[in-house]
Amino acid sequence: MTEEAKTNASQAHPAVSVVGPGDGETIVLGTTRMRVLEDGSHTGHRLAIAESVLAPHTPGPPQHRHAQHDEGFYILSGTVRFTAGDEEHDAAAGTLVMVPPGTPHTFANLTDQPAVMLSTFTPDLYVQYFRDLQEVLAGGRPLTPQANVDAMSRYATEPATDPA
């Protein structure tokens, strides 16, 4: 088989991606620890998946809107408060929350117990946002609201200044 034929064959049948329990890229943002399970590199950038552990009493990001991607949250343990505009939803383990583009939203763990959630990003656009925030912290700079807004703006996301 020629090299070109091998390359075409591997593109037609990409390798299966397996991420074990201790694998994946870890991103730590304050009291939230995120494990990137799929950053889009194995899905043609159509989908990214991350597991996040929110410590007790973890405030979420400012309410914001994504222009180009859907975001999904499946609660694995604990309870996460989702705010969408002026509506609040307490999502317990086993709950799926889907946020379409343009919908203002945020989340927080208001409880005394850790919460774990699996997040999806379709397409994978937003994973780099979390990496950027980690770089801010690693550079010794504080994660100010402006730093957060600046990072969001690079990924078709903006703060939701009004709930509608």
Secondary structure, DSSP 8 states (H G I E B T S, - for coil): --HHHHHHHHHHS-------TT-SEEEEETTEEEEEEE-STTTTTS-EEEEEEE-TTB-----EEESS-EEEEEEEESEEEEEETTEEEEEETT-EEEE-TT--BEEEB-SSS-EEEEEEEESGGGHHHHHHHHHHHHTT----HHHHHHHHHTTTEEE-SS--
